[in-house]
Each structure stands twice: as C-alpha cells, then as structure tokens.
C-alpha cells in the first residue's frame, strides 16, 4: 500500500530495541507536525461556553485520533522514551495553536482510585517485563491489564491464553476471531470490548461492511448467533441439536475444530465482559469517552464530562463508609472469619448425608433465583452495540422460573477435568492446557490474607464463591455442602456476584462498594477473577457436553 504524505505510521513503537523506537518516534513526530501545520489553529472556547454542552471544534482531518493515540502513549507506554517523546510531540502541536486532548476520568477503573492502582513508570522490574511483553503483543497497555495486574500470576496466564486464541495458529482466520469477540461482547452491551475489537478486526484486514450489522457478515458467522445468545444468557438450553445444526449446514458449515475455537472465544469474551463491568473498567484513553478536547473548567469538570461518565474524583471514589474504617465493616470481617472457623469445626465433627446435601443444593439453587438488585431494570442496548447480534430482547432468565425445569448438571457425570479438557485439547491443541492452567490459578490464588488479617486460609471462602456461581447455572458438586454458601456470602455480595455473572451491564459502583467494605480493592479484583473463570467454565461445560453428545 502506498504511503500518503503526512500519514502517521506506528510501526516500530512496540520494539524492544531503543534505536528502533527512537527512529519510529522521529518519523511519527515529523508526520504529526506536517499534518498539524496544514490545520487551521483552533480558537479557544470562551470561558462562558466551556460548560454549555455544545460540541467543541478539535483538530480536523483525522488529526484528533492521532493526538488521542499520542496521549495514550504518553500515559500508558511502559517505555520511558516513548512516553517522553509523545509528550514532547503533543507540546509542539499545542504551540502551533492546536488544542490537544486530555484524559477523561481518573485511572483504569471507575471503581478504584487511581492512586491505588499500579502507575505506569513506577512498576518494579518484574512488572515492567510483564508490561513490556503486553505492550509488544497488543500495541497498548489496556485498562483491563492495568487492573488485572493486581494479580500478576493470573494476568500472565490470561494474556498468554488470549494471545493464543487471537494470534497464534488455529482453525479460524484472524478477522473471524475478532469478529466473534465483537459478537460476544455485544451480547452484554460491552462497548469497551466491542471498540477494541472493531479496531483489531480492521487492523487484520476485516471487511468494514461487516461492522454495519451482523446481517452483513457471512452466513457462517450469522449462524453462530443462536449459540452466542444461549451461551451468554441461558447455556443450560444448549443441546446436541444446536451443535448438529452448525456442523451440518452444507454450504456454511463449521468444522468441529472451528466450532471449538469459536466456543472458547465466545465464552472468553462473555466472561471478560463480566470483568469489565464488575471492575468498572474505564474507556481507553484513545477511544471514545476516554479523552476530551475541552479545556478543564474552573471546577475541574463540566457538564460534558458528566455525559461522558466522569463525575469528578471525589464523587467517583467516595467510599460508602468514609475514609476511616467503620466499626460495622471491621466487625463484618471478624464475623466472616468466625463463621469460617465454625464451619470448619462442623466439617470435622459430622458430615451431612447425600440426601441432605442434595436438598441443600436445590434450596440454594432455588433461592439464587430470587437474588436481584433494587436497581435491576431492563435497558435497551444502543444501536452501536446491538447491530452486532440478533434478538436484542433475549437475556438472562432464571432456569426454573415459570415452571420450566432443567435437570441439574452433575459435575460427577461431566466435568472439565475428566471430559472438557481432553475434548478441547484434541480439537484445538494446547488450548485445553492453557485454559486448565488459568482455571487453576484463579481457583487456587491466595495471599492468605483477609482485609487487615494475615495467615488466613481462604480456601473455604473461594470454594463457596466458585460453587455459588456454578449453582446459579444448575451445576452441582456432590461432595459440597451448599449450606456453607448462605453462611459465608451475605445478600449484598450475592447481588453483586449474580449481577456481574448474569447481567454484567447492570453492575453499579454502589454494588461494588456495598460488599466486603473493609477489604482491599485487590481482593475485590480477586473476586472478579473467580467470577470470570467460574462463569467461563460453566458456559464451556454446557457447550462441550452438547458437542460430546453430538459426537457419540
């Protein structure tokens, strides 16, 4: 492709070689300044109109996107030379009388104060290596990474798996992989992930027409829509007939290997949408909603910021209990630890019968249907997101409501370890191993702490969270006493879990703040890792069982 004069090329910035990066930065600086000189300076908006909500003219001819990218690099690149040079270029553009962007909001999460996240440029040597690897692979340090990095061991496994799914050899072409990511994220109205994968889809040569709506994509991808919506909202309804329909549609049929790849991608992005909403991930700095060309107003934010989701640092990060730990929330931690101790003692003294265990599971499954938030309202997805999927009214429904009965899924009959793992590995080599490692890290991850307490065995609590999520999907472990769930998870925590897992787009900061009020943000992110992996495994179990039944 012929390079146009003044075109900005970003090649070379991800290199680990400083000389290569320096040459790339010089080329970028020259291209940006050439383009800037052809753009008429933007007049300053009178102070009286800075907050009137009207659109502000910014740099034209695509320069605004270039400047937003430079802003992102100046804040989020792990290489100091790139950060400094990006700032320098922005300064030179500003001297030409062109308004430059500034970030909207504070930090990678709307729920976690920026000062409590790891700042790019202040990371230790091990973290820097991880950041550099991520930047070299993705071309950015995205906000999901900057929140997940509270738990580096998990992040490394997550990034390795995602890289394999999207970029390494596999049954599906690259543009299909990103389009499936868009389809999956759109089911939960997750514009954050949709926007990232729209860019990636175009970058790997995807047809822009497909982005006008699912009906413009190949019929083969359209056929995946039914499986996408059931996996996202009601995976217990998937049968071998649904699998047969995809594999035996003559002209547009899927191979088994392609279908496994697609199923893993769909479940990956459904669960990643849960993480995105559950941790309040902010828009990327260079994406829509992540920056503004308006100057800061006197009060540090204006009405246009509010419409973009920025409500000011004090309001966004105000703690519901204030900055001083309340007696109530401290007691909450002590009470939880005492319950764990009592349950352990009961376990040692007596074990419930199989009949009683089954009854407790059914009771917990039934009660989980009635866990809902007072903020639970139906909201119509925006056209920008909903065009990527069909049947916008199809959403999560509790599986036993309205007299509908779905048999309990017994892990003893079909499990990830004994069945799903080998099926995935056989049809999509190495992915079973990557997923298995990620599930184990999330399930077993512990620092032996609870809030301010150290040397605590948290295995009972982690198992209760994991099994409660699977219980909501009808999945039962015969050897688990479901009576423990009600002892360890209070109502506000159950509301948060169910919302993040089943209807993540309805998650609010109030829900995030209202559970485990004295715990660290890193511990709440840890909870989200459990939610992500338990949800993904639940969806996979239903899909893989249906594929196994089709094959036998």
C-alpha positions as CSV (number, residue, x, y, z in Angstrom):
1,X,0.0,0.0,0.0
2,X,1.4,3.4,-1.0
3,X,2.1,5.7,2.0
4,X,0.4,9.0,1.8
5,X,2.4,12.2,2.6
6,X,1.9,13.1,6.2
7,X,0.5,9.6,7.1
8,X,1.3,8.6,10.7
9,X,2.9,5.1,10.9
10,X,3.1,3.5,14.3
11,X,5.3,0.6,13.3
12,X,8.4,0.2,15.5
13,X,7.0,1.6,18.7
14,X,6.5,-1.9,20.2
15,X,10.1,-2.9,19.5
16,X,12.3,-3.7,22.5
17,X,15.2,-2.0,20.7
18,X,15.5,1.6,21.8
19,X,17.1,2.7,18.5
20,X,14.2,1.3,16.5
21,X,11.7,3.1,18.8
22,X,13.7,6.3,18.5
23,X,13.6,6.2,14.7
24,X,9.8,5.4,14.8
25,X,9.2,8.3,17.1
26,X,11.1,10.7,14.9
27,X,9.1,9.6,11.9
28,X,5.8,10.0,13.9
29,X,6.8,13.4,15.2
30,X,7.6,14.7,11.7
31,X,4.3,13.3,10.2
32,X,2.2,14.7,13.0
33,X,3.8,18.2,12.7
34,X,3.4,18.2,8.9
35,X,-0.2,17.4,9.3
36,X,-0.7,19.9,12.1
37,X,0.8,22.7,10.1
38,X,-2.0,22.2,7.4
39,X,-4.7,22.5,10.0
40,X,-6.1,26.0,10.9
41,X,-5.5,26.7,14.6
42,X,-8.5,26.0,16.8
43,X,-9.7,29.1,18.6
44,X,-10.1,28.9,22.4
45,X,-13.7,28.5,23.5
46,X,-14.8,31.5,25.6
47,X,-15.0,30.6,29.3
48,X,-18.7,31.3,29.3
49,X,-19.2,28.5,26.8
50,X,-16.8,25.9,28.3
51,X,-19.6,24.1,30.1
52,X,-22.6,24.7,27.8
53,X,-22.6,21.2,26.4
54,X,-22.0,22.2,22.8
55,X,-19.5,20.3,20.6
56,X,-16.1,21.9,20.6
57,X,-14.2,22.0,17.3
58,X,-10.9,20.0,17.6
59,X,-8.2,19.2,15.1
60,X,-9.6,18.1,11.8
61,X,-8.6,15.7,9.0
62,X,-8.1,12.7,11.4
63,X,-5.5,14.5,13.5
64,X,-7.7,14.2,16.6
65,X,-7.4,10.4,16.5
66,X,-3.6,10.7,16.1
67,X,-3.3,13.1,19.0
68,X,-5.5,10.8,21.2
69,X,-3.1,7.9,20.4
70,X,-0.2,10.1,21.4
71,X,-1.9,11.0,24.6
72,X,-2.4,7.3,25.4
73,X,1.3,6.6,24.7
74,X,2.3,9.5,26.9
75,X,0.4,7.9,29.8
76,X,0.4,4.2,29.2
77,X,3.5,3.1,27.4
78,X,6.0,1.1,29.5
79,X,9.0,2.5,27.6
80,X,10.0,5.9,29.1
81,X,11.5,7.2,25.8
82,X,8.1,6.7,24.1
83,X,6.2,8.4,26.9
84,X,8.6,11.4,27.0
85,X,8.7,11.8,23.2
86,X,4.9,11.5,22.9
87,X,4.5,14.4,25.4
88,X,7.1,16.4,23.5
89,X,5.2,16.0,20.2
90,X,1.9,17.0,21.9
91,X,3.6,20.1,23.3
92,X,4.9,21.1,19.8
93,X,1.4,20.6,18.3
94,X,-0.1,22.8,21.1
95,X,2.4,25.5,20.3
96,X,1.0,25.6,16.8
97,X,-2.3,26.7,18.3
98,X,-4.0,23.3,18.0
99,X,-5.9,22.1,21.0
100,X,-4.6,18.8,22.3
101,X,-6.7,16.2,24.2
102,X,-6.7,15.4,27.9
103,X,-7.8,12.2,29.6
104,X,-11.4,12.0,30.9
105,X,-11.7,10.4,34.3
106,X,-9.0,9.1,36.6
107,X,-7.2,5.9,36.0
108,X,-8.1,2.5,34.5
109,X,-11.2,1.9,36.8
110,X,-14.2,4.0,37.7
111,X,-14.4,2.0,41.0
112,X,-10.8,2.0,42.1
113,X,-8.9,5.3,42.9
114,X,-6.0,5.8,40.5
115,X,-3.5,6.2,43.3
116,X,-4.3,2.6,44.4
117,X,-3.5,1.1,41.0
118,X,0.0,0.5,39.7
119,X,1.2,3.6,37.9
120,X,2.9,3.0,34.6
121,X,6.5,4.2,35.1
122,X,6.6,3.3,38.8
123,X,6.4,-0.5,38.4
124,X,9.1,-2.8,39.6
125,X,11.5,-4.8,37.4
126,X,9.3,-7.9,37.2
127,X,6.1,-5.9,36.5
128,X,8.0,-3.8,33.9
129,X,8.9,-7.0,32.0
130,X,5.2,-8.1,32.0
131,X,4.1,-4.6,30.9
132,X,6.7,-4.6,28.1
133,X,5.6,-8.1,26.9
134,X,2.0,-6.9,26.9
135,X,2.7,-3.7,25.0
136,X,4.8,-5.6,22.5
137,X,2.0,-8.1,21.9
138,X,-1.1,-5.8,22.0
139,X,0.4,-2.4,21.0
140,X,-1.0,-0.9,24.2
141,X,-1.4,-1.4,27.9
142,X,-5.1,-1.6,28.2
143,X,-7.1,-0.8,31.3
144,X,-8.1,-4.4,31.8
145,X,-4.4,-5.3,32.1
146,X,-3.8,-2.4,34.5
147,X,-6.5,-3.7,36.9
148,X,-5.7,-7.4,36.5
149,X,-2.1,-6.6,37.3
150,X,-3.1,-6.6,41.0
151,X,-2.6,-10.4,40.4
152,X,0.5,-10.8,38.1
153,X,0.5,-14.6,38.1
154,X,-3.1,-14.7,36.9
155,X,-2.5,-11.8,34.4
156,X,0.4,-13.7,32.8
157,X,-1.8,-16.8,32.3
158,X,-4.7,-14.7,31.0
159,X,-2.6,-12.8,28.4
160,X,-0.9,-16.0,27.2
161,X,-4.3,-17.6,26.7
162,X,-5.8,-14.6,25.0
163,X,-2.8,-14.2,22.7
164,X,-3.0,-17.8,21.6
165,X,-6.7,-17.5,20.9
166,X,-6.4,-14.4,18.9
167,X,-3.0,-14.5,17.2
168,X,-1.4,-18.0,17.1
169,X,-2.1,-20.8,14.6
170,X,-5.7,-22.1,14.9
171,X,-8.7,-23.2,12.9
172,X,-10.2,-19.8,12.4
173,X,-8.8,-16.9,10.4
174,X,-7.7,-13.8,12.3
175,X,-10.6,-11.5,11.3
176,X,-13.2,-14.2,12.2
177,X,-11.6,-14.3,15.7
178,X,-12.0,-10.6,16.3
179,X,-15.5,-10.5,14.8
180,X,-16.6,-13.3,17.2
181,X,-15.1,-11.3,20.1
182,X,-17.3,-8.4,18.9
183,X,-20.4,-10.6,18.8
184,X,-19.7,-12.0,22.3
185,X,-19.0,-8.6,23.9
186,X,-22.0,-7.0,22.2
187,X,-24.4,-9.5,23.9
188,X,-23.6,-7.7,27.2
189,X,-23.6,-4.3,25.6
190,X,-19.9,-4.0,26.4
191,X,-18.8,-1.1,24.2
192,X,-15.4,-1.1,25.8
193,X,-14.5,-4.6,24.3
194,X,-16.5,-4.0,21.1
195,X,-14.5,-0.9,20.3
196,X,-11.1,-2.6,21.0
197,X,-12.0,-5.5,18.7
198,X,-13.5,-3.3,15.9
199,X,-10.1,-1.7,15.7
200,X,-8.3,-5.1,15.8
201,X,-10.7,-6.5,13.2
202,X,-9.9,-3.7,10.8
203,X,-6.2,-3.9,11.5
204,X,-6.1,-7.6,10.4
205,X,-7.9,-6.9,7.2
206,X,-11.6,-7.4,8.2
207,X,-14.3,-6.1,5.8
208,X,-15.7,-2.8,7.2
209,X,-19.1,-3.7,5.8
210,X,-19.4,-6.5,8.4
211,X,-19.4,-3.8,11.1
212,X,-22.7,-2.3,9.8
213,X,-24.5,-5.2,11.4
214,X,-24.5,-9.0,11.8
215,X,-26.7,-9.3,8.7
216,X,-23.7,-8.0,6.6
217,X,-21.3,-10.7,7.9
218,X,-21.0,-14.1,6.2
219,X,-23.9,-16.5,6.8
220,X,-21.5,-18.8,8.6
221,X,-21.0,-16.2,11.3
222,X,-24.7,-15.3,11.4
223,X,-25.4,-19.0,12.1
224,X,-23.3,-18.6,15.3
225,X,-25.7,-16.0,16.6
226,X,-28.0,-18.5,18.3
227,X,-25.2,-20.3,20.1
228,X,-23.8,-16.9,21.1
229,X,-27.0,-15.8,22.8
230,X,-27.7,-19.1,24.6
231,X,-24.1,-19.3,25.9
232,X,-24.2,-15.7,27.1
233,X,-27.6,-15.9,28.8
234,X,-29.1,-19.4,29.1
235,X,-26.3,-22.0,28.5
236,X,-28.4,-24.8,30.1
237,X,-30.6,-24.8,27.0
238,X,-27.8,-25.9,24.6
239,X,-28.4,-29.3,23.1
240,X,-26.7,-31.6,20.6
241,X,-29.3,-30.5,18.0
242,X,-27.9,-26.9,18.2
243,X,-24.4,-28.3,17.5
244,X,-25.6,-30.5,14.7
245,X,-27.3,-27.5,13.0
246,X,-23.9,-25.7,12.9
247,X,-21.9,-28.7,11.7
248,X,-24.3,-29.9,9.1
249,X,-25.4,-26.7,7.4
250,X,-24.0,-27.7,4.0
251,X,-22.6,-24.6,2.4
252,X,-21.8,-22.6,5.6
253,X,-21.0,-25.5,7.9
254,X,-18.4,-25.3,10.7
255,X,-15.8,-28.0,11.3
256,X,-15.6,-29.4,14.8
257,X,-12.2,-27.7,15.3
258,X,-13.6,-24.3,14.1
259,X,-16.6,-24.7,16.4
260,X,-14.4,-25.4,19.5
261,X,-12.3,-22.3,18.7
262,X,-15.5,-20.2,18.3
263,X,-17.0,-21.6,21.6
264,X,-13.8,-20.8,23.5
265,X,-13.7,-17.3,22.1
266,X,-17.4,-16.7,22.9
267,X,-17.0,-17.8,26.5
268,X,-13.8,-15.9,26.9
269,X,-15.4,-12.6,25.9
270,X,-18.7,-13.2,27.7
271,X,-16.7,-13.6,30.9
272,X,-14.3,-10.8,30.1
273,X,-17.4,-8.5,29.7
274,X,-18.2,-9.6,33.3
275,X,-14.8,-8.5,34.4
276,X,-15.0,-5.2,32.5
277,X,-18.3,-4.2,34.2
278,X,-17.5,-5.8,37.5
279,X,-14.3,-3.8,38.0
280,X,-15.7,-0.6,36.4
281,X,-13.1,-0.5,33.6
282,X,-12.8,3.0,32.1
283,X,-12.8,3.6,28.3
284,X,-9.3,3.5,26.9
285,X,-7.7,7.0,26.7
286,X,-7.6,7.0,22.9
287,X,-11.1,5.6,22.5
288,X,-14.5,7.4,22.6
289,X,-15.3,8.5,26.1
290,X,-11.6,8.3,27.2
291,X,-10.5,11.8,26.3
292,X,-11.8,15.3,25.6
293,X,-10.6,18.3,23.7
294,X,-12.3,20.7,26.1
295,X,-10.1,22.6,28.5
296,X,-10.7,21.9,32.2
297,X,-13.3,24.1,33.7
298,X,-12.8,26.0,36.9
299,X,-14.5,23.4,39.0
300,X,-12.2,20.7,37.3
301,X,-15.1,19.2,35.3
302,X,-18.1,20.3,33.4
303,X,-21.4,19.1,32.2
304,X,-19.9,17.5,29.1
305,X,-17.7,15.4,31.3
306,X,-20.7,14.1,33.2
307,X,-22.4,13.0,30.0
308,X,-19.1,11.1,29.2
309,X,-19.3,9.3,32.5
310,X,-16.9,11.4,34.5
311,X,-18.4,12.8,37.7
312,X,-15.3,14.1,39.4
313,X,-12.8,12.3,41.5
314,X,-14.4,12.9,44.8
315,X,-17.8,11.6,43.7
316,X,-16.4,8.6,41.8
317,X,-14.1,7.3,44.5
318,X,-16.0,8.4,47.6
319,X,-16.1,5.4,50.0
320,X,-19.6,4.5,51.3
321,X,-18.1,4.1,54.7
322,X,-15.8,7.1,54.6
323,X,-12.0,7.1,54.8
324,X,-12.0,5.9,58.4
325,X,-12.8,2.2,58.8
326,X,-16.3,1.9,60.4
327,X,-16.8,-0.4,63.4
328,X,-19.6,-2.1,61.4
329,X,-17.3,-3.0,58.5
330,X,-14.5,-4.2,60.7
331,X,-17.0,-6.4,62.6
332,X,-18.1,-7.7,59.2
333,X,-14.6,-9.1,58.5
334,X,-14.4,-10.6,62.1
335,X,-17.8,-12.2,61.7
336,X,-16.9,-13.8,58.4
337,X,-13.7,-15.3,59.8
338,X,-15.6,-16.6,62.8
339,X,-18.2,-18.3,60.5
340,X,-15.3,-19.9,58.5
341,X,-13.9,-21.2,61.8
342,X,-17.2,-22.6,62.9
343,X,-17.9,-24.3,59.6
344,X,-14.5,-26.0,59.7
345,X,-15.3,-27.3,63.1
346,X,-18.7,-28.6,62.0
347,X,-17.0,-30.3,59.0
348,X,-14.6,-32.1,61.3
349,X,-17.4,-33.2,63.7
350,X,-20.0,-34.5,61.3
351,X,-20.8,-34.9,57.6
352,X,-24.2,-34.4,56.1
353,X,-25.9,-37.3,54.2
354,X,-26.0,-37.4,50.4
355,X,-29.8,-36.7,50.6
356,X,-29.3,-33.7,52.8
357,X,-26.5,-32.4,50.5
358,X,-28.8,-32.7,47.5
359,X,-31.6,-30.9,49.4
360,X,-29.3,-28.0,50.3
361,X,-28.2,-27.7,46.7
362,X,-31.8,-27.5,45.5
363,X,-32.6,-24.9,48.2
364,X,-29.6,-22.7,47.2
365,X,-30.4,-23.0,43.5
366,X,-34.0,-22.0,44.2
367,X,-33.0,-19.1,46.4
368,X,-30.5,-17.8,43.9
369,X,-33.4,-17.1,41.6
370,X,-34.7,-14.5,43.9
371,X,-31.5,-12.7,44.4
372,X,-31.8,-9.4,42.5
373,X,-30.9,-5.8,42.9
374,X,-33.3,-3.0,43.6
375,X,-31.5,-1.3,40.6
376,X,-32.4,-4.2,38.3
377,X,-34.1,-2.5,35.3
378,X,-34.3,-3.5,31.7
379,X,-32.3,-1.3,29.4
380,X,-32.3,-1.3,25.6
381,X,-28.8,-1.8,24.1
382,X,-27.5,1.1,21.9
383,X,-27.6,0.6,18.1
384,X,-23.8,0.8,18.0
385,X,-23.6,-2.4,20.0
386,X,-26.8,-4.2,19.2
387,X,-26.2,-4.3,15.4
388,X,-23.6,-7.0,16.2
389,X,-26.1,-9.5,17.4
390,X,-29.7,-10.6,16.8
391,X,-32.7,-10.9,19.1
392,X,-31.9,-8.0,21.4
393,X,-34.7,-8.9,23.8
394,X,-33.1,-12.3,24.7
395,X,-31.4,-12.1,28.0
396,X,-30.7,-14.0,31.3
397,X,-33.7,-15.8,32.8
398,X,-33.5,-18.0,35.9
399,X,-33.8,-21.5,34.6
400,X,-36.6,-22.7,36.9
401,X,-39.0,-19.8,36.6
402,X,-42.4,-20.1,35.0
403,X,-42.5,-23.9,35.6
404,X,-39.5,-24.5,33.3
405,X,-37.4,-27.4,34.7
406,X,-33.8,-28.0,33.7
407,X,-32.2,-31.1,35.2
408,X,-29.3,-30.4,37.5
409,X,-25.9,-30.7,35.8
410,X,-23.9,-33.1,37.9
411,X,-20.1,-32.5,37.7
412,X,-19.6,-36.1,38.6
413,X,-21.2,-37.0,35.2
414,X,-19.4,-34.4,33.0
415,X,-16.5,-32.3,34.4
416,X,-13.9,-30.0,32.9
417,X,-11.1,-32.2,34.3
418,X,-12.3,-35.6,33.1
419,X,-14.1,-34.6,29.9
420,X,-14.0,-31.0,28.7
421,X,-10.2,-30.6,28.9
422,X,-9.4,-33.5,26.7
423,X,-12.1,-32.6,24.1
424,X,-10.7,-29.1,23.7
425,X,-7.1,-30.3,23.6
426,X,-7.9,-32.9,21.0
427,X,-9.6,-30.5,18.6
428,X,-7.7,-27.3,19.4
429,X,-4.2,-28.4,20.6
430,X,-2.7,-26.6,23.6
431,X,-5.8,-24.6,24.4
432,X,-7.1,-27.1,26.9
433,X,-3.8,-26.9,28.7
434,X,-3.9,-23.0,28.7
435,X,-7.5,-22.9,30.0
436,X,-6.8,-25.5,32.6
437,X,-3.8,-23.5,33.9
438,X,-5.9,-20.3,34.0
439,X,-8.8,-22.0,35.9
440,X,-6.4,-23.5,38.5
441,X,-4.6,-20.2,39.1
442,X,-7.8,-18.3,39.6
443,X,-9.3,-21.0,41.9
444,X,-6.2,-21.6,44.0
445,X,-4.8,-18.0,44.1
446,X,-4.3,-16.8,47.6
447,X,-2.1,-14.5,49.6
448,X,-3.5,-15.9,52.9
449,X,-5.0,-12.5,53.8
450,X,-8.5,-11.2,54.5
451,X,-8.7,-7.4,54.8
452,X,-6.3,-6.5,57.6
453,X,-5.7,-10.1,58.8
454,X,-2.8,-12.3,57.7
455,X,-2.1,-16.0,57.7
456,X,-5.7,-16.9,56.9
457,X,-6.8,-20.0,55.0
458,X,-9.3,-18.6,52.5
459,X,-9.9,-21.9,50.6
460,X,-13.4,-22.3,52.1
461,X,-14.5,-18.8,51.0
462,X,-13.0,-19.2,47.5
463,X,-14.8,-22.5,47.0
464,X,-18.1,-21.0,48.2
465,X,-17.9,-18.2,45.6
466,X,-17.0,-20.6,42.8
467,X,-19.7,-23.1,43.7
468,X,-22.3,-20.4,44.1
469,X,-21.7,-19.3,40.6
470,X,-21.9,-22.8,39.3
471,X,-25.1,-23.4,41.4
472,X,-26.7,-20.4,39.6
473,X,-26.1,-22.3,36.4
474,X,-27.6,-25.5,37.8
475,X,-24.2,-27.2,38.2
476,X,-23.8,-29.4,41.3
477,X,-20.8,-30.9,43.1
478,X,-22.0,-34.0,45.0
479,X,-19.2,-33.6,47.6
480,X,-20.0,-30.0,48.6
481,X,-22.3,-28.8,51.4
482,X,-24.3,-25.9,49.8
483,X,-25.4,-24.9,53.3
484,X,-22.0,-23.2,53.6
485,X,-22.9,-20.6,50.9
486,X,-25.5,-18.9,53.0
487,X,-23.2,-18.8,55.9
488,X,-20.3,-17.1,54.0
489,X,-22.0,-14.9,51.3
490,X,-24.3,-12.2,52.5
491,X,-27.1,-10.7,50.4
492,X,-25.2,-7.7,49.1
493,X,-22.3,-10.0,48.0
494,X,-24.8,-12.4,46.3
495,X,-26.4,-9.5,44.4
496,X,-23.0,-8.3,43.2
497,X,-22.0,-11.9,42.1
498,X,-25.3,-12.6,40.3
499,X,-25.3,-9.2,38.5
500,X,-21.6,-9.4,37.4
501,X,-22.1,-13.0,36.2
502,X,-25.6,-12.9,34.7
503,X,-26.3,-9.3,33.7
504,X,-22.9,-7.5,34.0
505,X,-24.1,-4.5,32.1
506,X,-26.3,-3.6,35.1
507,X,-23.4,-3.6,37.6
508,X,-23.0,-0.3,39.5
509,X,-20.4,1.2,41.8
510,X,-22.9,1.1,44.6
511,X,-23.0,-2.7,44.3
512,X,-19.2,-2.9,44.2
513,X,-18.9,-0.7,47.3
514,X,-21.6,-2.4,49.3
515,X,-19.9,-5.8,49.7
516,X,-16.8,-6.6,51.7
517,X,-16.5,-2.9,52.7
518,X,-13.3,-3.3,54.6
519,X,-11.5,-5.4,52.1
520,X,-8.7,-4.1,49.7
521,X,-9.5,-3.3,46.1
522,X,-7.0,-6.0,45.1
523,X,-9.2,-8.5,47.0
524,X,-12.4,-7.3,45.1
525,X,-10.5,-7.7,41.8
526,X,-9.5,-11.2,43.0
527,X,-13.3,-11.9,43.5
528,X,-13.8,-10.9,39.9
529,X,-11.2,-13.3,38.7
530,X,-13.1,-16.1,40.4
531,X,-16.3,-14.8,38.8
532,X,-14.7,-14.7,35.3
533,X,-13.3,-18.2,35.4
534,X,-16.2,-19.9,37.1
535,X,-18.6,-18.3,34.6
536,X,-16.4,-19.3,31.6
537,X,-16.1,-22.9,32.9
538,X,-19.9,-23.1,33.4
539,X,-20.6,-22.0,29.8
540,X,-17.9,-24.3,28.5
541,X,-19.3,-27.3,30.4
542,X,-22.7,-26.9,28.8
543,X,-21.3,-26.4,25.2
544,X,-18.8,-29.1,25.4
545,X,-21.3,-31.6,26.9
546,X,-23.5,-30.9,23.9
547,X,-20.6,-31.4,21.5
548,X,-19.7,-34.6,23.2
549,X,-23.3,-35.9,22.9
550,X,-23.3,-35.0,19.2
551,X,-20.1,-36.9,18.7
552,X,-21.3,-40.1,20.4
